[in-house]
């Protein structure tokens, strides 16, 4: 996640929207691991 943060910042993503994106991505990745999303 830190490498993704740094890579995104290097190409110009910064500020609140950048942090919101990373938090949402972290939530979705952890939610998928716990099985919260049922396969169809």
Number of C-alpha atoms within 10 A of each C-alpha: 10 8 8 10 15 12 12 14 13 10 8 9 14 13 9 8 10 14 13 11 12 16 13 11 13 13 12 14 11 12 12 12 10 9 9 10 10 6 5 3
